[in-house]
Amino acid sequence: MIAAIEAGQADVAIDLTLQHWDLSRDQLEKYVRPDPLPLDVISMKDRRNAI
């Protein structure tokens, strides 16, 4: 991306940026919106040895 920007190749820089975003999107979405806890989680007060 940097080389494309330095060379003034806007189309290449945009294409590379979009490709990078596609690769990173899943990980970013998991960080921002993690999977919910399962509904069958036993509450801590119901388990003496729960950690």
Long-range contacts (C-beta under 8 A, 24 or more apart in sequence): none
